[in-house]
Amino acid sequence: MGPTDKVNILLVDDQPGKLLSYEAILGPLGENLLTARSGREALQCLLRSEIAVILVDVCMPELDGFELAAMIREHPRYQKIAMIFISAIHLSDLDRLRGYEMGAVDYVPVPVVPEVLRAKVKIFAELYRKTRQLEHLNSELERRVQERTAELEASTAQLMESERRRSLALAAAQMGSWQWDSVSGAYHWDAGLCRIFGVDPETFTPTSANIRAMIVPDDWLKLDAIMSDLQNGGEAHHIEFRIRTATGATRWCIGSAAATRNAATGAVQISGVIIDISERKAAEERQELLAREVDHRAKNTLALVQALVRLTRATTMKEFVSAVEGRIQSLSRVHSILSQSRWEGASLSGLIHEELDPFTQGNPSRIGMDGPDIFLKAGTAQTLALVLHELATNTAKYGALSTPEGHVQLDWRIDDRVLRMEWRERGGPPVSEPKRRGFGSAAIVAGVKQQQGGNVVFDWQREGLRCSLEVPLQDAVAGRSVKSLGRKRDVPSGRAASSKPSIMIVEDEMLVALSLQESLTSLGYRTVGPYVRLGEALAAVDVQPVDFAVLDVNLAGELVYQLADVLKRKNIPFVFTTGYESIMIEPRFRGHPVLQKPVVKVVLENVLAEHFRRADAVSASVAN
């Protein structure tokens, strides 16, 4: 076989789609790609063609990857074929050991990284070619050895040893190889290893001292222990470790090493290969971060849904179900819009149509809409979606859209970085200002005023409701302050001036904050806030009497730890709420309680009850 001859690579998977993807990934290698959809077809391919590498799915019906490997290895002709297992499930160490015993040379997890799979297969294809060439070369050398002198025999032995080192490096992906000799104590690095460590092979001389300087200290201890074990007859080792390159960058590597001992002299020679896996590690970290973000977003959404359910009021179960379903559907619609932009924001026009079109009853002319299109941030879009849903639901029940002749006009414009919206109804039944504020109007006011720092005006004219909304469009509302409601406290101690304990609420999602406020009020506590921005809460803690605080960790991108430090200095206890896992809390606050969103009312009740029980016990002890 020549150095440019193609080799046969057999792809075994019961799913045609996966076979197509593997062909697309491996096509650039320029090798012959054969496919089989079952273990039986794979065995038939082996009988017809000489195979260099087999890429096989672990999980297949009838005959899985392990069983196929065992059958192949039973035939002497196929015992040296390189087999790579692909697995979409987590494999235990026993599964991996079983695979290696069956003849696997490597595992590739799903999802497959194209570059990694292509590199692995390329190495084994090249190894197959080199092996065939070596077999031919060895035959030629054996013939010449018989004809030549002892000097040529020594040269041949040196060449064989060089090829053995080269084959070992190729078998481990040909990224970088090294060797250590116990007699001289010298290291030998190839150019690939120098490239991984970022050193010049022409000027760098590897020694124990300068190698140690490039290994992360904790990992050096593990590597040193492995070297000692290999010198004492230990088995081959595989380990992941971190290095610091000459440029100061930290990279992840995986290394394999094995020792050979000269039976005559007892000298030990340790050979190894090192592969740079920094990209794989970075991909794993990105995947873990993505999983945490998805978990955080899901928990925050559940907290919002929980708040919608808690705050919804109705006289009958049917009305309650209808109201909750409508609000959750509104939330779902805006989430669908936001997901299209990866939660960067949403088009205002698209958002308005998405929320109001369901209320036109097939006649779009019943709701007039006019205004420029702008791109809203995710938080603003979510607030306006709920506001529009509440206005539309109200007019469908009691206002203009409750009669066939009714009409709604929604106009909006941008003035001085402020979004101004006008909602006008006409043609419906006569309306008057309600005697009490329901959830809908409360949610509108809370969302626009408190969460967005804007303003809401309801004008209950006889011919129909007029609602004016103002929403600032800057990143944050600057210059807002909390008016002092009492004298400044020096060092809070004991209960607040009110007979009821005062609980500060800091939460950037107003519906969740309103739900917390309602829960705490029903438990007999007085609430301070809620505050949706860190600056507001920092200003309030100096002028408001506070006995305890409930803090959302992430306030629209601002972490609440600055406020937590202030509360800690003032001896005001607090509890964190978050959609992240508790391990994400900064270490200095690990001793404080952490409630996972959505917050369960009874859990919050127990945390507060336990705190005030202890506080009362301390006060009684001091009094006595």
HUGITA-V373815 format. One record per helix or strand. SS is the DSSP state (H for helix, E for strand). FROM is the first residue (numbers start at 1). TO is the last residue. Records with the same first field share a line. If there is no record, write none. Layout:
SS = FROM-TO, FROM-TO
This chain:
E = 8-12, 32-36, 51-57, 82-87, 104-109, 177-181, 187-189, 215-215, 237-244, 250-261, 268-276, 346-347, 367-370, 375-376, 407-415, 418-426, 455-461, 464-472, 502-506, 526-531, 548-552, 554-555, 558-559, 573-578, 594-596
H = 16-29, 39-48, 65-73, 76-78, 93-102, 114-145, 150-171, 191-197, 208-212, 217-231, 278-311, 317-340, 348-359, 364-366, 378-397, 400-402, 439-451, 510-522, 534-540, 561-569, 582-584, 587-589, 601-623
